[in-house]
Amino acid sequence: ADRSAPKSSALRFSCWVPQPPHQMSDTLNQLRDYVTYDSGGQARSTSTVLLHVTHSNLKARMFEIRLDRHMTIESVKDKLRSHCGTGSAYMHMTLLDENGQVVADMMDEELKLGYFSPCDGWTIHITDLDPHSLAANGGLEDVSLVKKYEISEEDYAKREDNFRKWKGNKKQADPTWSFQKEIKAAQDRQKMKLDPTYVPEPPKAPITDDEHMADLVASMKVGDRCQINPGGKRGVVAFVGKIPAIAPGWWVGVQYDEPVGKNDGTVKGSRLFECPPNYGGFLRPDKVEVGDFPEADLFGSDDDDI
């Protein structure tokens, strides 16, 4: 067979793609072609149809379930049983078009799916007729209905091996103890087992100077463009000051250009600057470099000629 021959028209799906402006670079043209290229990764038969599935007892909606028009309604029920948990004998299936309008009740199990002429994007709605269905009243989705183990504060305190006592003993032995130190100590012990010559790094002394890195923030002000090193993330300086809730010394609050941060400008319940969620971050001044750092153009190219 000639592999270079065009595919059957039954397998073609077309969509309108706006033509790029003449100024668009070759790189963007290639990117557009790559995104819109039909790789044929999933060999799709002419009888395959992609249908959504909803269920009377479930909030979740199942998208684009691959079915074959040659399947009997009985076979369709058997396949969907594994998706929703309702037994085939208790399923009442209704076919809906893309607008949610009823096309047919698929009650005759001997008929084939293709008899109803379904199209991609239509929906099969399953009504669960099982009076003892586990999915009823949120039984398969509402985790609040699941019985959980509970213990009173008094009984928890009586246990000799509870977490609070373990943590308290660690803090009593070492006031600077933290989970990070515990993890590093365990990692060091493992490395020393594998390599007897390994020497753990001494722990860093805690910062107690309230003016720590004051000299570095002298040249920084709110509104400065900046870049974070290492990493190269860019943004705008949104805060310069001390944050006793974190640690002594000076801090720089940054609003990133992209959602690569860890907060929205809030620390321990105190708002220090305004920004969208996941756009904010607080760093020591030695990690922040201010200067001419414009927002990165994700689609920029040296080949652009505008």
Backbone as a ProteinNet text record, in pm:
[ID]
protein_1_A
[PRIMARY]
ADRSAPKSSALRFSCWVPQPPHQMSDTLNQLRDYVTYDSGGQARSTSTVLLHVTHSNLKARMFEIRLDRHMTIESVKDKLRSHCGTGSAYMHMTLLDENGQVVADMMDEELKLGYFSPCDGWTIHITDLDPHSLAANGGLEDVSLVKKYEISEEDYAKREDNFRKWKGNKKQADPTWSFQKEIKAAQDRQKMKLDPTYVPEPPKAPITDDEHMADLVASMKVGDRCQINPGGKRGVVAFVGKIPAIAPGWWVGVQYDEPVGKNDGTVKGSRLFECPPNYGGFLRPDKVEVGDFPEADLFGSDDDDI
[TERTIARY]
83.9	0	87.9	38.4	114.6	91.4	194.1	179.1	169.7	214.5	211	75.7	-13.4	-144.4	-222.8	-307.3	-383.9	-481.5	-508.4	-602.4	-743.5	-829.6	-968.1	-1031.3	-1123.9	-1187.7	-1267	-1305.5	-1381.6	-1298.6	-1167	-1079.5	-1032.6	-1073.4	-1024	-1114.8	-1052	-1124.5	-1062.6	-1142.7	-1088.6	-1137.7	-1059.3	-1100	-1037.7	-1099.9	-1049.1	-933.2	-820.5	-700.6	-668.4	-667.5	-639.1	-498.9	-486.4	-356.3	-272.2	-146.1	-60.5	-29.1	-3.2	37.7	171.9	197.6	321.1	444.1	426.8	542	577.8	489.6	515.2	640	719.4	846.4	825.7	927.2	923.4	910.1	970.5	963.6	820	742.6	603.5	519.9	552.3	482.4	505	629.4	660.7	590.8	583.2	513.9	365.8	303.9	162.5	140.3	227.5	213.7	229.7	321.1	343.5	220.1	159.3	43.8	-77.7	-97.8	-217.6	-199	-79.5	-53	-125.7	-193.5	-261	-162.2	-111.4	-9	-66	-197.5	-256.3	-210.3	-169.9	-116.6	-214.2	-344.1	-445.4	-519.2	-486.7	-550.2	-700	-776.6	-920	-996.6	-1081	-1163	-1274.2	-1325.7	-1436.7	-1562.2	-1567.9	-1687.1	-1671.7	-1556.5	-1534	-1607.7	-1665	-1731.6	-1690.5	-1667.5	-1625.8	-1745.1	-1794.6	-1913.4	-1881.5	-1940.6	-1931.8	-2032.9	-2008.5	-2099.1	-2128.4	-2256.9	-2298.5	-2380.4	-2397	-2462.8	-2555.1	-2669.8	-2769.8	-2722.5	-2629.6	-2583.8	-2444.5	-2379.3	-2241.6	-2231.5	-2150.2	-2125.3	-2021.2	-1931.1	-1823.5	-1880.2	-1820	-1858.8	-1741.7	-1767.8	-1662.4	-1658.6	-1540.7	-1528.6	-1470.6	-1526.4	-1474.9	-1441.7	-1542	-1527.1	-1532.9	-1432.2	-1425	-1517.1	-1615.5	-1709.6	-1713.4	-1764.9	-1774.5	-1921.6	-1954	-2093.6	-2146.4	-2055.8	-2098.1	-2130.4	-2100.7	-2130.5	-2281.1	-2329.7	-2469.5	-2486.3	-2608.5	-2634.7	-2595.6	-2613.4	-2571.8	-2421	-2343.4	-2197.8	-2156.4	-2228.4	-2199.3	-2220.5	-2329.5	-2356.2	-2245.7	-2201.7	-2095.8	-1968.1	-1937.9	-1816.2	-1829.9	-1945.6	-1963.6	-1979.4	-2011.6	-2025.6	-1896.6	-1782.2	-1653.7	-1622.5	-1690.7	-1666.2	-1752.4	-1873.3	-1965.2	-2007.4	-1985.7	-2018	-2159.7	-2244.8	-2382.8	-2390.8	-2458.1	-2473.6	-2552.8	-2519.8	-2584.4	-2735.4	-2782.6	-2926.5	-3001.4	-2929.2	-2993.9	-2968.3	-2913.6	-2885.5	-3001.7	-3039.6	-3127.6	-3047.8	-3019.4	-2931.7	-3012.6	-2980.7	-3044.5	-2936.9	-2957	-2861.5	-2902.6	-2808.9	-2832.8	-2740.6	-2789.6	-2704.7	-2615.4	-2541.3	-2445.3	-2512.3	-2642.9	-2716.4	-2790.4	-2771.4	-2837.7	-2979.9	-3021	-3155.8	-3160.5	-3270.6	-3284.9	-3299.5	-3215.1	-3223.3	-3300.4	-3269.8	-3337.6	-3311.1	-3405.7	-3384.3	-3336.2	-3217.3	-3156.8	-3192.8	-3312.9	-3366.2	-3347.2	-3349.6	-3336	-3188.4	-3150.6	-3009.8	-2954.9	-3042.3	-2994.8	-2960.5	-3008.2	-2974.8	-2828.9	-2771.4	-2633.8	-2631.8	-2521	-2508.5	-2526.7	-2475.6	-2485.9	-2628.2	-2723.1	-2864.1	-2913.8	-2855.7	-2900.6	-2821.3	-2725.9	-2645.5	-2580	-2506.4	-2441.4	-2325.3	-2297.6	-2186	-2088.6	-1964.3	-1865	-1918.1	-1898.1	-1939.5	-2078.3	-2153.8	-2283.7	-2263.3	-2372.1	-2363.4	-2457.8	-2406.8	-2492.4	-2516.4	-2643.6	-2677.5	-2730.3	-2668.9	-2707.6	-2792.5	-2913.1	-2997.9	-2985	-2943	-2920.4	-3053.1	-3102.4	-3230.1	-3213.7	-3090.7	-3063.8	-3107	-3207	-3252.1	-3146.9	-3048.2	-2942.3	-2807.2	-2811.2	-2688.9	-2594.2	-2467.2	-2366.1	-2339.3	-2372.8	-2345.4	-2452.8	-2565.5	-2675	-2634.1	-2686.9	-2663.6	-2515.5	-2436	-2293.7	-2209.9	-2260.5	-2189.6	-2051.6	-2027.7	-1896.9	-1814.5	-1869.6	-1798.2	-1784.9	-1880	-1880	-1797	-1672.6	-1583	-1627.9	-1716.1	-1764	-1852.5	-1901.7	-1985.8	-1903.8	-1773.1	-1687	-1654.8	-1676.4	-1647	-1496.4	-1451.5	-1308.2	-1273.3	-1149.2	-1102	-1085.4	-1138.1	-1126.5	-1078.3	-1001.5	-951.3	-962.6	-1003.7	-1020.2	-884	-882.7	-758.7	-701.4	-789.8	-743.8	-676.1	-739.8	-682	-551.9	-547	-425.7	-309.3	-338.8	-233.7	-181	-262.7	-220.8	-122.8	-120.7	-32.4	113.1	198.3	339.2	414.2	361.6	434.3	369	296	228.4	326.9	287.8	376.1	410.7	315.5	340.3	450.3	448	552.3	688.2	688.8	814.6	871.6	787	833	878.5	803.9	841.8	975.9	1002.5	1131.6	1245.8	1220.6	1323	1352.7	1248.4	1265.2	1334.9	1306	1369	1518	1553.4	1694.8	1769.7	1701.1	1764.1	1662	1670.4	1572.6	1566.9	1673.3	1675.3	1629.6	1576.8	1536.7	1427	1433	1329.2	1322.4	1215.6	1203.6	1316.2	1356.4	1464.2	1593.3	1621.8	1742.3	1733	1614.3	1595.2	1617.1	1563.1	1578.6	1724.5	1792.4	1933.3	2018.9	1989	2065.2	2048.2	1925.1	1900.3	1973.3	1973.2	2044.5	2195.2	2247.3	2391.1	2428.4	2343.9	2372.3	2373.9	2281.5	2276.9	2400.6	2443.6	2561.6	2687.9	2696	2813.9	2819.5	2704.3	2703	2757.2	2719.7	2763	2906.5	2947.4	3081.5	3143.1	3230.6	3290.9	3370.5	3412.4	3491.3	3403.1	3273.6	3183.2	3181.4	3194.4	3192.4	3073.5	2976.2	2858.9	2897.5	2826.5	2849.4	2800	2874.7	2829.3	2702.6	2612.1	2487.5	2516.6	2437.4	2454.5	2408.1	2482.9	2445.5	2317.4	2223.5	2099.4	2126.6	2049.2	2064.9	1998.6	2074.8	2022.7	2034.6	2111.5	2133.8	2010.5	1948.9	1827.9	1857.2	1985.4	2022.8	2090	2066.8	2128.4	2096.5	2200.9	2193	2133.4	2145.5	2094.9	2168.2	2298.1	2375.7	2326.8	2270.7	2227.7	2096.1	2012.1	1882.9	1892.1	2008.7	2023.5	1996.6	2025.7	2007.8	1878.4	1790.9	1665.5	1547.4	1447.2	1324.7	1206.2	1089	966.9	948.7	920.4	902.8	1019.3	1134.4	1251.2	1225	1268	1266.8	1380	1359.1	1460.4	1462.5	1570.3	1587.6	1636.8	1584.5	1619.8	1732.6	1835.8	1949.5	1974	1987.9	1980.9	1836.4	1821.6	1690.2	1648.3	1678.2	1647	1502.7	1422.4	1285.1	1286.4	1193.3	1190.1	1061.8	1069	952	980	899.2	909.1	923.2	1012.8	1026.1	898.3	831.2	704.6	713.4	823.4	839	986.5	1030.1	1165.3	1152.5	1192.1	1179.6	1209.1	1174.6	1197.7	1067.9	1083.1	967.5	999.8	976.3	1010.4	941.5	825.4	752.5	829.2	919.6	999.2	1132.8	1210.7	1344.1	1399.4	1497.3	1557.8	1624.8	1645.6	1713.6	1618.2	1675.7	1600.7	1554.5	1437.7	1377.6	1330.7	1320.6	1268.6	1148.2	1035.7	916.7	911.3	885.1	885.4	751.8	697.6	583.2	637	628.3	683.3	596.2	659.5	587	497.5	532.4	456.7	416.7	316.6	272.4	368.7	489.6	593.3	625.9	543.6	568.2	499.5	498.8	441.5	329.1	301.1	197.5	141	56.2	-4.7	37.3	158.7	207.7	177.2	131.1	95.1	193.6	232.4	320.9	259.4	237	182.9	59.3	-26.9	-150.9	-139.7	-19.9	-0.2	26.7	-52.7	-33.2	70	175.3	282.4	277.7	215.4	188.9	79.9	22	-88.9	-38.9	-79.7	-52.6	-142.8	-162.5	-246.2	-183.8	-263.2	-210.4	-99.3	4.6	119.2	206.7	188.9	275.9	374.6	362.3	446	550.5	656.7	761.9	845.5	907.8	994.7	1131.6	1236.1	1370.8	1468.4	1584.3	1692.3	1748.8	1798.6	1847.1	1958	2038.5	2147.8	2098.6	1969.7	1913.4	1845.8	1837.3	1763.9	1860.7	1856.5	1940	1848.6	1861.5	1779.2	1855.2	1777.4	1839.6	1742.8	1797.5	1716.6	1679.3	1571.7	1525.5	1379.8	1358	1219.7	1153.5	1021.3	948.8	996.4	1017.8	1063.6	952.3	986	890.7	896.7	794.6	796.4	795.8	743.9	736.1	835	928.3	1026.4	1124.3	1183.9	1280.2	1375	1499.3	1597	1566.7	1479.9	1448.2	1336.1	1270	1159.7	1211.6	1135.8	1171.6	1045	1018.4	892.4	920.9
-119.1	0	124.8	227.4	352.2	429.8	431.4	497.9	649.5	701.1	845.9	894.8	800.6	840	909.8	1007.5	1077.8	985.3	1014	933.1	951.6	854.3	862	987.7	1046.5	1168.9	1147.1	1018.6	989.7	1012.5	1013.3	1027.9	1170.8	1259.6	1397	1482.6	1567.2	1662.9	1799.4	1891.9	2021.6	2127.7	2229.1	2342.6	2467.3	2581.3	2706	2754.4	2776.5	2827.1	2963.4	3069.5	3202.7	3210.2	3277.5	3293.6	3391.7	3362.3	3453.3	3578.8	3688.5	3809.7	3788.6	3869.2	3854	3873.8	3950.9	3977.9	3860.1	3759.3	3648.5	3573.3	3536	3470.4	3328.1	3274.4	3134.6	3041.6	3082	2997.5	2979.5	3088.4	3077.8	3001.9	3018.2	2939.9	2791.3	2755.3	2615	2564.5	2650.2	2611.6	2587.8	2676.4	2659.1	2529.9	2502.1	2379	2255.7	2263.4	2148.9	2122	2231.3	2215.1	2163.4	2209.8	2171.1	2045.6	1987.4	1868.3	1746.8	1671.6	1548.2	1433.6	1388.4	1284.4	1146.2	1131.3	998.8	903.9	959.7	876.9	772	804.9	707.2	671.5	553.9	510.7	501.3	586.8	595.8	535.5	439.2	375.3	469.5	447.3	529.6	509.1	398.2	369.7	416.1	475.8	522.7	653.9	667.4	791.6	824.6	952.6	999.1	1063.5	999	1046.4	1076.9	1185	1215.1	1127.9	1107	1025	1097.4	1108.7	1162.8	1057	1076.4	974.9	1044.1	984.7	1047.4	1063.2	979.1	984.4	1042.5	1077.7	1125.6	1268.5	1349.7	1485.8	1487.4	1391.3	1386.8	1359.3	1420.6	1401.7	1336.3	1226.7	1154.2	1202.7	1244.4	1307.2	1211.2	1216.7	1150.3	1003	927.7	782.9	726.1	647.8	592.6	471.4	483	374.3	346.6	231.1	192.9	182.7	236.9	235.4	94.3	-3.5	-141.5	-213.8	-151.2	-213.2	-216.3	-325.4	-329	-244.3	-203.5	-125.4	-205.3	-337.6	-422.6	-413.3	-411.5	-400.6	-263.7	-160	-25.4	-19	-79.4	-81	-154.2	-267.2	-343.8	-261.8	-183	-101.8	12.8	77.4	192.8	152.1	25.8	-21.4	0.3	-20.3	-2.6	144.3	235.4	378.2	437.5	383.1	445.5	354.5	223.5	132.2	79.8	126.5	78.5	-48.7	-150.3	-274.6	-255	-331.3	-315.9	-329.7	-419.1	-444	-325.1	-233.7	-120	11.2	3.5	124.4	158.7	285.9	339.9	448.8	429.7	521.9	611.2	739.6	838.1	909.5	921.5	990.3	1135.5	1227.1	1371	1430.9	1530.8	1595.6	1699.4	1776.6	1872.4	1984.8	2004.9	2108.2	2054	1924.6	1864.3	1820.7	1822	1779.4	1628.1	1567.5	1422.6	1379.6	1284.4	1227	1095.9	1012.2	882.6	818.8	735.9	646.5	514.2	473.1	351.6	232.6	180.4	75.3	-64.1	-75.5	-206.5	-245.2	-343.6	-380.3	-451.7	-498.1	-568.7	-473.3	-350.2	-252.7	-211.5	-170.2	-122.2	28.9	75.7	217.6	303.1	255.5	331.7	354.5	275.6	292.1	431	488.4	618.3	734.2	702.9	803.8	905.3	858.8	953.3	1025.9	1147.6	1227.1	1257.9	1288.1	1327.8	1444.1	1436.1	1544.9	1529.2	1428.5	1402	1333.2	1315.8	1263.4	1145.6	1045.3	937.4	964.4	983.8	1003.9	873.2	829	703.6	734.8	679.2	687.3	556.5	565.7	447.3	405.5	286.7	236.3	140.8	121.9	29.5	93.2	36.3	96.5	89.9	4.1	-10.2	38.4	129.2	177	241.2	201.7	260.8	406.7	445.4	581.9	680.2	629.8	718.6	809.7	932.5	1031.5	1058.5	1053.7	1085.4	975.4	851.5	741.3	714.4	747.8	723.7	850.6	965.9	1092.1	1175.2	1167.8	1251.2	1183.9	1228.7	1165.4	1190.9	1290.2	1315.8	1202.7	1119.5	1006.9	887.4	892	779.8	786.7	677.9	673.3	675.5	767.4	785.4	753.3	716.4	690.3	822.5	831.8	952.4	915.8	1006.5	986	1117.5	1111	1232.2	1288.8	1416.9	1481.8	1413	1371.8	1307	1173.5	1092.4	962	977.4	1080.1	1103.3	1140.6	1224.6	1269.7	1155.4	1052.5	939.2	847.4	853.3	765.1	807.6	710	739.8	771.1	724.1	738	839.8	935.9	1029.1	1131.1	1190.4	1280.4	1406	1458.5	1581.9	1562.7	1449.1	1423.3	1406.2	1335.7	1316.7	1450.5	1537.6	1669.2	1753.3	1744.6	1820.8	1777.6	1647.4	1597	1645.6	1649	1698.5	1845.9	1925.4	2068.5	2093	2008.6	2025	1995	1894.2	1858.6	1958.2	2016	2110.6	2218	2336.5	2443	2483.8	2456.8	2494.2	2379.1	2272	2154.7	2191.1	2128	2143.6	2014.5	1999.1	1880.3	1875.1	1993	1996.9	1941.6	1978.9	1927.9	1777.6	1730.6	1587.5	1509.5	1561.9	1495.1	1494.7	1610.4	1618	1522.4	1511	1419.6	1275.7	1239.6	1104	1080.5	1182.6	1170.3	1157.1	1234.1	1226	1087.5	1031.8	897.7	794.5	808.6	714.8	729	853.3	875.9	822.4	835.8	785.5	633.4	567.8	422.2	379.7	456	422.1	465.8	575.3	628.9	669	585.2	615	744.7	794.2	917.9	1043	1024.5	1139.8	1216.7	1348.9	1435.5	1531.1	1522.9	1611.2	1757.6	1843.9	1987.4	2032.6	2118.7	2167.9	2251.1	2246.4	2324.5	2474.1	2545.6	2690.1	2755	2853.8	2925.1	3004.6	3003.1	3078.5	3228.8	3297.5	3442.1	3513.5	3596.1	3672	3822.6	3864.4	4006.8	4066.6	4163.8	4225.5	4310.5	4341.8	4419.9	4331.4	4203.5	4109.8	4150.3	4169.9	4206.3	4344.8	4433.7	4570.3	4643.2	4612.9	4681.1	4646.6	4526.2	4483.6	4547.8	4584.2	4643.2	4794.1	4851.5	4996.7	5045.7	4962	5002.8	4948.8	4892.6	4836.4	4919.8	4930.7	5000.8	4935.6	4957.5	4902	4955.4	4867.4	4904.1	4867	4834.5	4794.2	4660.1	4650.8	4521.6	4437.4	4306.1	4222.4	4083	4013.5	3874.3	3795.1	3674.1	3590	3496	3491.5	3402.8	3313.5	3180.3	3115.7	3095.1	3060	3029.6	3120.1	3250.4	3341.5	3387.9	3360.8	3410.4	3562.7	3627.8	3773.4	3827.2	3952.7	4015	4157.5	4207	4343.9	4340.4	4422.5	4434.6	4498.1	4428.4	4476.6	4508.3	4468.2	4493.3	4487.7	4579.5	4576.8	4609.3	4515.8	4541.7	4419.7	4429.3	4319.9	4243.1	4113	4026.7	3941.1	3992.1	3916.8	3781.2	3768.7	3641.9	3529.5	3564.5	3462.1	3443.9	3551.9	3547	3689	3713.9	3847.3	3884.5	4014.2	4061.2	4116.9	4151.1	4215.7	4113.6	4143.9	4057.5	4141.5	4075.4	4140.3	4060.6	4130.5	4067.7	4092.3	3987.7	3997.1	3950.5	4029.3	3983.3	3934.3	3803.9	3743.9	3774.6	3767.8	3788.5	3669.6	3554.3	3431.5	3370.6	3282.4	3220.7	3114.4	3158.9	3066.1	3089.8	3169.1	3199.3	3101.7	3138.2	3050.6	3116.7	3245	3312.4	3429.8	3507.7	3624.9	3753.5	3752.7	3869.9	3866.9	3750.3	3736	3643.6	3679	3595.7	3579.1	3455.1	3424.3	3509	3526.4	3600.1	3749.9	3803	3947.4	3979	4070.8	4107.8	4219.5	4193.4	4291	4357.7	4292.7	4356.6	4277.5	4339.8	4279.4	4216.4	4091.1	4026.5	3904	3851.6	3732.2	3611.7	3510.3	3387.7	3325.4	3277.3	3209.8	3302.8	3433.2	3529.1	3594.3	3567.5	3634.7	3545.3	3608.5	3535.1	3629.4	3575.8	3654.3	3588.2	3667.4	3613.5	3703.4	3645.1	3725.7	3813.1	3931.5	4024.7	3969.3	3875.5	3824.9	3736.1	3701.5	3620.6	3707.5	3839.1	3929.9	4028.4	4035.9	4130.8	4228.7	4357	4458.1	4514.7	4557.4	4611.5	4609.9	4611.6	4613.8	4470.4	4422.5	4286.1	4290.9	4319.6	4325.8	4188.9	4189.3	4062.4	3979.1	3850.5	3761.1	3741.3	3754.3	3731.2	3583.7	3508.3	3364	3328.2	3419.7	3390.7	3474.4	3537.5	3618.3	3534.1	3592.6	3520.2	3619.3	3577.7	3662.8	3675.7	3585.3	3588.4	3686.3	3742.1	3834.5	3959.9	4005.2	4127.8	4208.8	4295.9	4370	4517.9
0	0	0	-65.5	-71.2	58	146.2	275.3	260.1	146.8	128.6	80.1	46.2	-3.7	106.1	71	174.3	243.5	370.9	445.3	390.1	423.2	382.1	438.4	362.2	408	535.2	560.9	682.5	807.1	791.4	906.7	924.7	834.7	841	930.2	1010.6	1091.9	1062.4	1020.3	982.7	1079.7	1096.5	1177.1	1116.6	1141.1	1086.1	1169.2	1104.9	1172	1112.4	1193.3	1139.8	1082.8	970.8	908	988.4	1008.1	1086	1006.6	1076.2	1004.7	936.5	834.8	758	845.3	953.6	1038	1128.7	1138.2	1230.4	1187.5	1284.2	1255.6	1208.3	1141.7	1099	1218.7	1330	1450	1495.9	1497.6	1540.1	1438.5	1311	1208.6	1230.1	1260.4	1285	1410.4	1513.3	1635.7	1608.8	1529.4	1495.8	1419.8	1322.8	1244.7	1332.2	1430.7	1519.9	1605.4	1657.1	1745.9	1670.2	1546.3	1471.5	1388.2	1388.9	1307.7	1363.9	1278.5	1318.4	1307.2	1422.8	1422.6	1399.7	1417.8	1403.1	1511.2	1628	1735.4	1783.3	1785.7	1819.9	1691.9	1639.9	1516	1539.2	1476.1	1499.6	1384.4	1416.3	1314.8	1272	1152.8	1104.1	1187.4	1262	1343	1487.9	1520.8	1657.9	1682.3	1801	1839.4	1983.1	2009.9	2142.6	2212.2	2317	2387	2533.2	2583.6	2726	2800.1	2928.9	3009.9	3140.8	3173.5	3302.9	3375.2	3505.5	3588.6	3688.1	3713.1	3799.7	3943.6	3987.2	4126.4	4143	4033.1	4039.9	3989.2	4058.2	4011	3899.6	3904.4	3804.6	3666.1	3567.1	3427.2	3355.3	3286.8	3215.3	3070.5	3025.4	2894.5	2790.9	2671.7	2551.7	2575.4	2617.3	2626.7	2485.2	2448	2312	2300.8	2213.8	2188.2	2039.1	2004.3	1863.5	1824.8	1710	1665	1641.2	1627.4	1605.4	1736.1	1849.7	1979	2002.7	2062.2	2103	2228.7	2256.4	2377.2	2500.7	2494.5	2605.9	2627.9	2518.6	2529.4	2582	2540.1	2589.5	2740.9	2787.4	2931.7	3007	2951.7	3017.6	3029.6	2925.1	2929.3	3029.2	3030.1	3117.9	3263.8	3288.9	3426.8	3505.1	3437.6	3506.2	3531.9	3462.3	3481.7	3593.2	3612.1	3707.4	3821.5	3808.9	3917.5	3918.5	3829	3823.4	3740.7	3793.2	3719.7	3591.8	3488.8	3358.5	3368	3453.3	3463.9	3522.6	3589.2	3654.6	3580.6	3460.3	3382.7	3290.1	3292.7	3188.8	3118.6	2990.4	2917.6	2823.9	2829.3	2742.8	2662.8	2532.2	2445	2430.2	2458.4	2448.1	2343	2269.9	2170.3	2236.6	2154	2209.6	2287.1	2267	2339.2	2460.8	2488.8	2603.3	2576.9	2450	2414.6	2397.5	2442.6	2434.2	2288.6	2248.3	2113.8	2117.7	2217.8	2226.7	2361.9	2405.1	2518.9	2462.9	2503.5	2447.9	2536.4	2514.6	2600.8	2542.4	2410.7	2345.9	2343.5	2424.3	2437.5	2315.2	2225.2	2106.3	1992.7	2002.7	1899.5	1912.3	1799.6	1801.3	1824.8	1880.1	1911.6	1787.1	1673.5	1549.9	1503.5	1551.3	1514.2	1551.6	1659.5	1709	1648.6	1558.4	1486.9	1580.7	1682.9	1775	1707.6	1753.1	1701.2	1814.9	1777.2	1876.7	1960.2	2091	2178.3	2235.7	2189.2	2248.9	2383.6	2457.8	2594.4	2615.3	2684.1	2733.7	2881.9	2917.5	3059	3115.8	3225.6	3289.8	3412.5	3414.4	3532.8	3609.3	3734.8	3818.2	3881.9	3845	3895.4	4013.1	4057.7	4167.6	4300.1	4368.9	4495.7	4605.7	4589	4689.1	4635	4539.8	4475.3	4576.4	4569	4656.7	4621.6	4497.6	4453.7	4497.7	4548.5	4586.8	4701.6	4697.2	4804.1	4829.1	4722.9	4735	4794.2	4792.5	4855.5	4800.3	4672.6	4612.1	4596.8	4636.7	4616.9	4744.3	4834.2	4954.2	5063.6	5080.5	5178.2	5321.9	5342.3	5478.2	5528.9	5436.7	5476.6	5523	5497.8	5534.3	5683.7	5753.4	5895.8	5916.6	5999.2	6021.5	6166.9	6184.4	6321.1	6394.6	6513.1	6593.8	6733.3	6792.7	6928.3	7003.8	7128.1	7208	7246.9	7282.4	7324.7	7448.8	7539.4	7662.5	7632.8	7547.4	7514.2	7435.7	7348.5	7270.4	7362.9	7462.5	7554.8	7640.5	7661.7	7744.6	7672.4	7541.8	7465.6	7484.4	7507.6	7531	7402	7288.7	7162	7070	7125.7	7035.5	6978.5	6867.7	6793.3	6873.7	6946.6	7020.7	7124.7	7192.5	7292.5	7225.6	7113	7040.3	6997.3	6942.7	6898.3	7017.2	7128.5	7246.5	7302.1	7300.5	7348.7	7260.2	7128.9	7036.2	7063	7081.9	7107.4	7241.3	7338.6	7469.4	7463.3	7384.3	7370.7	7283.6	7183.4	7091	7055.2	7116.6	7089.2	6942.2	6866	6723.9	6634.3	6694.7	6616.2	6517	6400.6	6298.4	6218.3	6140.7	6056.8	5954.2	5903.8	5806.3	5866.4	5991	6057.1	6078.9	6113.3	6135.9	6006.6	5896.8	5767.1	5723.9	5741	5701.3	5784.2	5913.3	5998.1	5952	5913.6	5864	5732.3	5644.9	5517.5	5540	5634.4	5664.6	5717	5803	5855.3	5743.5	5649.3	5536.9	5448.6	5423.2	5339.9	5406.8	5538.6	5609.9	5607.8	5602.7	5589.8	5453.9	5349.6	5214.3	5187.6	5250.4	5227.4	5361.6	5417.4	5548.6	5550.7	5432.2	5428.4	5424.6	5414.3	5404.8	5536.6	5525.7	5643.9	5631.1	5719.8	5710.8	5726.4	5655.5	5670	5807	5872.4	6003.6	5987.2	6082.7	6072.5	6070.7	5994.5	5986.8	6117.2	6158.9	6281.2	6256.5	6349	6330.7	6323	6241.3	6224.1	6341.2	6408.8	6523.6	6504.1	6402.6	6377.2	6310.4	6375	6320.6	6197.7	6172.4	6054.4	5949.8	5955.1	5861	5717.2	5636.2	5494.3	5471.8	5570	5552.9	5441.4	5423	5319.7	5179.8	5162.6	5029.2	4987.1	5083	5046.1	5028.4	5056.1	5045.3	4904	4804.6	4664.7	4604.7	4687.2	4636.7	4683.1	4595.8	4634.2	4564.1	4619.5	4561.5	4419.8	4327.6	4187.2	4099.3	4158.9	4079.9	4011.1	3885.4	3818	3876.3	3882.2	3944.4	3883.8	3913.7	3872.5	3993	4007	4120.6	4080.3	4162.8	4137.7	4259.4	4233	4102.5	4057.1	3930.9	3876.3	3763.3	3774.4	3665.6	3660.7	3764.9	3765.2	3775	3705.3	3702.9	3763.3	3807	3864.8	3907.2	4000.6	4049.6	4201.2	4253	4398.4	4452.7	4544.1	4599.1	4747.9	4810.9	4954.7	4990.4	5074.3	5130.3	5278.3	5362.8	5505.4	5589.7	5716.9	5811	5833.5	5855.1	5880.4	6002.2	6121.7	6243	6250.9	6185.9	6191.4	6123.8	6030.1	5962	6032	6035.5	6096.2	6101.5	6188.3	6194.8	6062.7	6044.9	5925.3	5821.6	5706.8	5599.6	5495.5	5437.7	5336.2	5218.3	5103.7	4982.9	4934.5	4921	4864.4	4714.8	4638.1	4491.8	4436.3	4342.6	4263.9	4130.6	4107.9	3986.7	3865.2	3747.5	3622.4	3589.1	3640.4	3615.4	3750.6	3751.8	3878.9	3929.3	3965.7	4012.4	4159.8	4227.4	4367.6	4461.3	4589.8	4691.9	4770.8	4743.5	4821.1	4742.3	4809	4746.2	4816.4	4871.8	4942.9	5091.2	5139.9	5280.8	5351.3	5472.9	5554.5	5692.5	5731.8	5865.4	5895.8	5795.8	5815.9	5800.2	5780.1	5763	5616.1	5559.6	5419.5	5410.1	5330.3	5313	5176.5	5078.4	4949.3	4878.6	4775.8	4702.3	4573	4549.8	4421.6	4410.5	4289.2	4272.9	4342.6	4373.8	4435.8	4351.9	4419.1	4356.3	4272.8	4288.5	4219.8	4316.9	4446.6	4544	4607	4655.8	4724.5	4808.8	4914.6	5002	5005.7	4979	4970	5044.4	5076.8	5131.7	5020.1	5053.4	4951.2	4862.5	4913.6	4830.9	4716.9	4717.5	4608.5	4502.7	4528.5	4440.4	4376.3	4244.5	4169.1	4096.8	4127.2	4061.2	3941.9	3841.4	3720.7	3604.5	3484.8	3362.8	3326	3386	3360.7	3314.2	3185.2	3135.4	3140.5	3130.1	3128.4	3010.4	3035.3	2929.3	2828.1	2698.9	2590.4	2553.9	2595.6	2573.1	2425.7	2342.2	2199.5	2119.7	2192.4	2122.8	2044.9	1942.4	1860.7	1796.7	1787.5	1720.6	1572.4	1520.8	1378.4	1346.6	1452.7	1427.7	1357.5	1260.2	1188.3	1173.2	1270.8	1271	1248.5
[MASK]
++++++++++++++++++++++++++++++++++++++++++++++++++++++++++++++++++++++++++++++++++++++++++++++++++++++++++++++++++++++++++++++++++++++++++++++++++++++++++++++++++++++++++++++++++++++++++++++++++++++++++++++++++++++++++++++++++++++++++++++++++++++++++++++++++++++++++++++++++++++++++++++++++++++++++++++++++

